[in-house]
């Protein structure tokens, strides 16, 4: 549900293609992470598996943190 809310938010943001890729890759990674409280899941999240194109793992993490601050 949370990622669905973020997806709706991303539809209104420029660079949606990049954000769509980011969210899809995060969803793939989340499927392999046990469900835990948000902060614990985020701490265990493997951003190296999320990175794509010229975006580093740190870039992806920063994008997500920026998005999540505006959604939550």
N, C-alpha and C positions, 0 to 999 in steps of 0.2 A: 504494500500500500504506500509506503514511504517513497519508494522509487517512482511510483505512479504519480504522486504529487509533484515530485521533482521533474518528471517528464512533462507534465502540464506546464510547469513554470518555464521549462526550457523552450517550449514552443513559442514563447513570447520574447525570447532573448536572441540577439544577433549571434551569428556563428552556431546556429542550431545543429548543423552537421557535426561539428566538433563535439558539441555537448551530447548529441545522440550517440556518437561513437563512445564517448566517455561513459555514459550511463549504461550502454549495452555491455561494455567490457567490465564495468563494475558489477552488473547483474550476474555475469558469468562467474566472476570471482566470488561473489556472495553465495552462489550455489554450493561452493565447496567449504564455506566457513560456517561453523555451528552457530545457531541462533543464540545470541547473548545480548546483554544490554549494549546500546549503541557505542558507548565509549570503549568497551572491551572489544567489540567487533572491529571498530576503527583501529585500535591498537594492533590487532592481529592481521589487518588487511595487507595483502601483498601487492603494493603499488607497482612493482616491477612487472607483474602479470597484466596490469591494466594499461601500462604505457603503450603508446601507438604513434605512428608517423614520427614527427620531430618532437613530440611531447615526451619529456622525461617522466619518470615515476613521480618526482617532486612536483613537476608542472601539473600532473593529473591530480595529485593530492591537493595542491593549492586551489585548482579549479573547483574541486569538490567542496572544500572548506568554504570557499566564497559562495557557492550555490547554496550550501546547507545553512549558512548564516541567514540568507535571505528567505529561505523556505520555512525554516523552523521558527 
